[in-house]
Amino acid sequence: MFQDIMKDSWVYQEIVQESEERGLAKGLQAQRRVIVNIVRNRFPELEELASRHVAYMNDLDALSLLTVSVASAPDVDALRKLLNDSIKS
C-alpha cells in the first residue's frame, strides 16, 4: 500500500522521468558511437562527416536505422550520399 502511495507522488514521478531521460541520453550516445565506429572501421575518411551528422540526431529509432544503412553501404560514395541525404531530412 505504501508503495502505491509513493508511485503516485510527484517526487516519485519526477525521479522516474529523470531516470528515463538519462537512460535515453545514454542510449543515444551509445548508438552514435556505434555509427561512428562502423564508419571509422569501413571508411575512415568519412568519420568526421558521420560524427557531425549523428551529433544532432535525437531519435533512437532513426539512429538504429542509420546504423543498419551505414553497415551495409557498399562503398564510400554510397555512404557519403547516405549521410548527406539524411542530414537534409
C-alpha positions as CSV (number, residue, x, y, z in Angstrom):
1,M,0.0,0.0,0.0
2,F,2.8,2.4,0.9
3,Q,4.4,1.6,-2.5
4,D,1.2,2.6,-4.3
5,I,1.1,5.9,-2.5
6,M,4.8,6.5,-3.3
7,K,4.3,5.7,-7.0
8,D,1.5,8.3,-7.2
9,S,3.6,11.0,-5.7
10,W,5.1,13.8,-7.8
11,V,8.5,13.2,-6.4
12,Y,8.5,9.6,-7.5
13,Q,7.2,10.5,-10.9
14,E,9.9,13.1,-11.3
15,I,12.6,10.6,-10.3
16,V,11.3,8.1,-12.8
17,Q,11.1,10.7,-15.6
18,E,14.7,11.9,-14.9
19,S,15.9,8.3,-14.9
20,E,14.2,7.6,-18.2
21,E,15.7,10.8,-19.7
22,R,19.2,9.8,-18.5
23,G,18.7,6.3,-20.0
24,L,17.6,7.7,-23.3
25,A,20.6,10.0,-23.4
26,K,23.0,7.2,-22.7
27,G,21.3,5.1,-25.4
28,L,21.6,7.9,-27.9
29,Q,25.3,8.4,-27.1
30,A,25.9,4.7,-27.4
31,Q,24.2,4.4,-30.8
32,R,26.1,7.5,-32.1
33,R,29.3,5.8,-31.1
34,V,28.4,2.6,-32.9
35,I,27.7,4.5,-36.1
36,V,31.0,6.5,-35.9
37,N,32.9,3.3,-35.1
38,I,31.4,1.5,-38.1
39,V,32.3,4.4,-40.3
40,R,35.8,4.7,-38.9
41,N,36.3,1.0,-39.5
42,R,34.9,0.8,-43.0
43,F,35.5,4.3,-44.5
44,P,37.8,6.4,-42.2
45,E,37.7,9.3,-44.5
46,L,34.0,9.9,-43.6
47,E,34.4,9.7,-39.9
48,E,34.2,13.4,-39.4
49,L,31.1,13.7,-41.6
50,A,29.4,10.9,-39.7
51,S,30.4,12.4,-36.3
52,R,29.0,15.8,-37.2
53,H,25.8,14.3,-38.5
54,V,24.9,11.9,-35.7
55,A,25.7,14.5,-33.0
56,Y,22.4,16.2,-33.8
57,M,20.2,13.2,-34.1
58,N,18.0,12.6,-31.1
59,D,15.7,9.9,-32.4
60,L,16.9,6.4,-31.3
61,D,14.9,4.7,-34.0
62,A,16.4,6.9,-36.7
63,L,19.9,6.2,-35.4
64,S,19.2,2.5,-35.4
65,L,18.0,2.6,-39.0
66,L,21.1,4.7,-39.9
67,T,23.3,2.1,-38.2
68,V,22.0,-0.7,-40.5
69,S,22.4,1.6,-43.6
70,V,25.9,2.6,-42.6
71,A,26.9,-1.0,-42.0
72,S,25.5,-2.1,-45.4
73,A,26.8,0.8,-47.5
74,P,28.6,-0.8,-50.5
75,D,31.2,1.9,-50.9
76,V,32.4,5.3,-49.7
77,D,30.4,7.2,-52.3
78,A,27.2,5.4,-51.3
79,L,27.9,6.1,-47.6
80,R,28.7,9.8,-48.3
81,K,25.4,10.1,-50.2
82,L,23.5,8.4,-47.4
83,L,25.0,10.7,-44.8
84,N,24.4,13.8,-46.8
85,D,20.8,12.8,-47.7
86,S,20.0,12.0,-44.1
87,I,21.3,15.4,-43.0
88,K,18.8,17.1,-45.3
89,S,15.9,15.0,-43.9
